[in-house]
Amino acid sequence: MGNHTDGLDLKYRPTTYFWAQERGIALLSDIKGAERRRIYAKALEDGKEDLLPQEVTEEVLSEEDRQVLGRVHPAFMGGEYLPTRERQEVEIARITIASTTQDVTCVYARQVGQRIHYRVVDEYGGDTLSGTGLRTSTKPLKLDELVEFFLKSWDLINCLDCNFEGDGYPRDRVHWFIVDASSSFYSEFGALIRAKVDEWLDTKEENEDE
């Protein structure tokens, strides 16, 4: 089966999470909505961001605009119902799944005195989370620390298990179900999430072979 984390820098630690915020630089991760973020990213890639309506690039939509998007397709609701970030709080990672409403779960971080405070948030008032979903550190987390904290606070593997238990865990479909696993601060975050899922799928295949 091999080691799925080979080649990944698990101990990578960003210098800071707050450089862009301190300089007034907007990041893609400032946009709450999963579909709006995808549309904006594609426009940036094509050099057409100036042609987008303002609603696409807003960090947070009004309730009226959220309802309008939801009527277009339920998937447009994804990410729009995350808790609003507190002052000086940034999103450092997110996972989006292919549920009907394209649910998003995130890790937020903010500096409080000499420590960084983290919280894992979902779109259901914490109902999908395990434990408190809180922790602190004096320095930004290493990549493996971030993923461990994220997956202990929100059980992605259990979510996948519930969705694919009756289908035999087809690897391609399981990975397809994870629409996005990304971070503006950890370039290999998505790759490590994929590796964790592959490790779990390996155990399922081993059980079938016994």
C-alpha positions as CSV (number, residue, x, y, z in Angstrom):
1,M,0.0,0.0,0.0
2,G,2.9,2.3,0.7
3,N,3.2,5.3,2.9
4,H,0.8,8.0,1.6
5,T,2.6,10.8,3.4
6,D,6.0,10.2,1.8
7,G,7.3,13.5,0.3
8,L,5.1,15.7,2.5
9,D,6.7,18.2,4.9
10,L,4.6,17.3,7.9
11,K,6.6,19.6,10.2
12,Y,6.1,22.7,8.0
13,R,5.2,25.6,10.1
14,P,4.2,29.0,8.6
15,T,5.9,32.1,10.1
16,T,2.6,33.8,10.8
17,Y,-1.1,33.6,9.9
18,F,-1.6,37.3,10.1
19,W,0.7,38.9,7.5
20,A,-2.0,39.6,4.9
21,Q,-4.4,41.0,7.5
22,E,-1.8,43.3,9.0
23,R,-1.1,44.6,5.5
24,G,-4.7,44.9,4.4
25,I,-4.2,42.3,1.7
26,A,-7.3,40.3,0.8
27,L,-7.0,36.5,0.5
28,L,-9.2,34.0,-1.3
29,S,-9.9,32.4,2.1
30,D,-11.6,35.6,3.2
31,I,-14.6,34.7,1.1
32,K,-17.0,32.5,3.1
33,G,-19.0,30.8,0.3
34,A,-17.5,27.7,-1.3
35,E,-19.0,28.4,-4.8
36,R,-18.3,32.1,-4.7
37,R,-14.7,31.3,-3.8
38,R,-14.4,28.8,-6.6
39,I,-15.8,31.4,-9.1
40,Y,-13.4,34.1,-7.9
41,A,-10.4,31.7,-8.1
42,K,-11.3,30.8,-11.7
43,A,-11.7,34.5,-12.6
44,L,-8.3,35.3,-11.1
45,E,-6.8,32.5,-13.1
46,D,-8.3,33.9,-16.3
47,G,-7.6,37.5,-15.4
48,K,-11.3,38.4,-15.4
49,E,-11.8,39.2,-11.7
50,D,-12.8,42.8,-12.6
51,L,-15.8,41.5,-14.5
52,L,-17.3,39.8,-11.5
53,P,-20.3,41.3,-9.6
54,Q,-19.5,42.6,-6.2
55,E,-21.6,39.9,-4.5
56,V,-19.1,37.3,-5.6
57,T,-16.1,38.9,-3.8
58,E,-17.9,40.0,-0.6
59,E,-16.4,38.3,2.5
60,V,-19.9,37.8,4.0
61,L,-23.3,38.0,2.3
62,S,-26.5,39.4,3.6
63,E,-29.3,37.0,4.6
64,E,-31.2,38.1,1.5
65,D,-28.3,37.4,-0.8
66,R,-27.7,34.0,0.8
67,Q,-31.3,33.1,0.2
68,V,-31.1,34.2,-3.4
69,L,-28.1,32.0,-4.0
70,G,-29.7,29.0,-2.2
71,R,-32.6,29.2,-4.7
72,V,-30.2,29.0,-7.6
73,H,-28.9,25.7,-6.2
74,P,-28.5,24.3,-2.6
75,A,-24.8,23.9,-3.2
76,F,-24.4,27.7,-3.3
77,M,-25.3,27.7,0.4
78,G,-22.0,25.9,1.2
79,G,-19.8,28.0,3.5
80,E,-22.3,30.9,3.6
81,Y,-23.6,29.8,7.0
82,L,-20.2,29.5,8.8
83,P,-19.8,31.7,11.9
84,T,-18.6,35.2,11.1
85,R,-14.9,35.6,11.9
86,E,-14.2,37.7,14.9
87,R,-12.1,40.9,14.6
88,Q,-8.5,40.0,13.5
89,E,-9.5,36.3,13.1
90,V,-8.5,34.5,9.9
91,E,-9.4,31.2,8.3
92,I,-6.4,28.9,8.1
93,A,-7.9,25.7,6.6
94,R,-11.2,24.3,5.3
95,I,-12.7,21.1,4.1
96,T,-15.8,21.1,1.8
97,I,-17.8,18.0,1.2
98,A,-20.3,17.1,-1.6
99,S,-23.4,17.0,0.6
100,T,-26.6,18.6,-0.9
101,T,-25.7,22.0,0.6
102,Q,-21.9,21.5,0.1
103,D,-21.2,21.8,3.8
104,V,-17.9,23.5,4.9
105,T,-15.9,23.0,8.1
106,C,-13.1,25.4,8.9
107,V,-10.3,26.3,11.4
108,Y,-10.2,29.9,12.5
109,A,-7.2,31.5,14.3
110,R,-6.6,34.8,16.0
111,Q,-3.8,36.3,18.1
112,V,-4.7,36.8,21.8
113,G,-1.8,38.3,23.7
114,Q,1.2,35.9,23.4
115,R,-0.9,32.9,22.2
116,I,-2.8,32.0,19.0
117,H,-6.3,30.8,19.7
118,Y,-7.9,28.3,17.3
119,R,-11.4,27.1,16.8
120,V,-13.0,24.6,14.5
121,V,-16.4,25.8,13.1
122,D,-19.1,24.2,11.1
123,E,-22.4,25.5,9.6
124,Y,-24.6,23.9,12.2
125,G,-23.7,25.7,15.4
126,G,-21.1,23.0,16.3
127,D,-23.5,20.1,16.0
128,T,-21.2,18.1,13.7
129,L,-18.1,18.7,15.9
130,S,-16.5,16.5,18.5
131,G,-15.4,18.0,21.8
132,T,-14.7,21.7,22.1
133,G,-12.9,22.2,18.8
134,L,-10.6,24.7,20.7
135,R,-6.9,24.9,21.3
136,T,-4.1,27.4,21.6
137,S,-0.4,27.6,20.8
138,T,2.5,30.1,21.1
139,K,3.5,29.6,17.4
140,P,1.6,28.6,14.3
141,L,0.9,24.9,14.2
142,K,3.0,22.4,12.2
143,L,1.1,20.9,9.3
144,D,0.6,17.5,11.0
145,E,-0.6,19.3,14.2
146,L,-3.2,21.3,12.3
147,V,-4.6,18.2,10.6
148,E,-4.7,16.2,13.8
149,F,-6.5,19.1,15.6
150,F,-8.9,19.5,12.6
151,L,-9.8,15.8,12.3
152,K,-10.1,15.2,16.0
153,S,-12.5,18.2,16.2
154,W,-14.5,17.2,13.1
155,D,-14.5,13.5,12.2
156,L,-14.1,13.5,8.5
157,I,-13.4,9.7,8.4
158,N,-16.7,9.0,10.3
159,C,-18.5,11.3,7.8
160,L,-17.0,9.3,4.9
161,D,-17.8,6.0,6.6
162,C,-21.4,6.9,7.0
163,N,-21.7,7.9,3.3
164,F,-19.9,5.0,1.8
165,E,-20.4,2.0,4.1
166,G,-23.0,0.5,1.9
167,D,-21.1,1.1,-1.3
168,G,-17.8,-0.7,-0.6
169,Y,-15.8,2.5,-0.2
170,P,-14.8,3.1,-3.9
171,R,-11.6,5.1,-3.6
172,D,-12.4,7.5,-6.5
173,R,-15.8,8.3,-5.2
174,V,-14.7,8.8,-1.7
175,H,-12.1,11.3,-2.8
176,W,-14.6,13.0,-5.1
177,F,-16.8,13.5,-2.0
178,I,-14.2,15.8,-0.6
179,V,-14.8,18.8,-2.9
180,D,-12.0,20.9,-1.4
181,A,-9.4,20.7,1.3
182,S,-7.3,23.8,1.2
183,S,-5.4,26.4,3.2
184,S,-3.9,29.8,2.3
185,F,-1.1,29.0,4.7
186,Y,-0.3,25.3,4.2
187,S,0.2,24.4,0.6
188,E,0.2,20.6,1.4
189,F,-2.9,20.6,3.6
190,G,-5.1,19.1,0.9
191,A,-2.4,16.5,0.1
192,L,-2.2,15.4,3.8
193,I,-6.0,15.2,4.0
194,R,-6.0,13.0,0.9
195,A,-3.2,10.8,2.5
196,K,-5.2,10.4,5.7
197,V,-8.2,9.2,3.7
198,D,-6.1,6.8,1.7
199,E,-4.6,5.3,4.9
200,W,-8.1,4.7,6.1
201,L,-9.2,3.2,2.8
202,D,-6.2,0.9,2.9
203,T,-7.6,-0.6,6.2
204,K,-11.0,-1.1,4.6
205,E,-9.4,-3.0,1.7
206,E,-7.3,-5.1,4.1
207,N,-10.4,-6.1,6.0
208,E,-12.1,-7.2,2.8
209,D,-9.1,-9.4,1.9
210,E,-9.1,-11.2,5.2
